[in-house]
Amino acid sequence: MGGPATCTAVLAGNTPDEMIASGMEHLKQAHPEMVESMKTMPKETMDAWRADFQTKWDAQPEMQA
């Protein structure tokens, strides 16, 4: 999902929104500094990330429940 390359956490979700929520919960617990940096990102950057994640999700139907 774009987190630290050294993070090996496994996230789960049946929908893109569930995956994002799982990722955010993990970030809050394990990488709070990333949460703080995300707060300063422009909305356009976050919207572009979300659209890219959705495209990747849609391209991987075997990963969907």
N, C-alpha and C positions, 0 to 999 in steps of 0.2 A: 504494500500500500504506500510505499515511499518512506518508510521509517529508516532508522539507522541500519546500515549494512551489517553491522555486527549483531543485531537483534534477531534471535531465532524463535521468537514467540509465534505460536500457531493461533490464528484467529479463526472464528467460525461465524457463519451466518447464512441464512437461506435466501436473503435478498441483499441487494447493494446497501440498503439502509441499515440492515442488521450488521453487515460487515463493517460499515463505517462506525456504527455505535460501538461495536466490539473493539475496533481499533482505537477509538477515542478513549474508551475506558482503560485500555492497556496503556495508552500514552499518559493519561493522568496518573496512573500508578507507577509506571516504570520510567517514563521519560518526561517529567513535568516541564523541563526546559523547552521541549518541543511545543508543548501546549502554549506556553508563553509566547514563543516566536510566531505561532499560528495566529495569535490574537492581533498581531500587527500586520498580517498579510492583507492586501487589498481584496475586497469581495470578488473582483474579477478573477484573481488568481485562484481563489478557493472554488469559484464556479467552474473554471477551466479544469481544475483537478477533478472535481465531481463528474464533469462530463466525460473526461478521459477514463475515469474509473468505471463509469457506466458502460462505455464502449468496450472496455476490456472484459467486463463482466458478461456482457451480451455475446462476446466472441468465444466464451468458454462454457457452453451449455453443460458439459460433463461435470463442471464444478457446482452446478446449481442443484438444489434439492428437487 
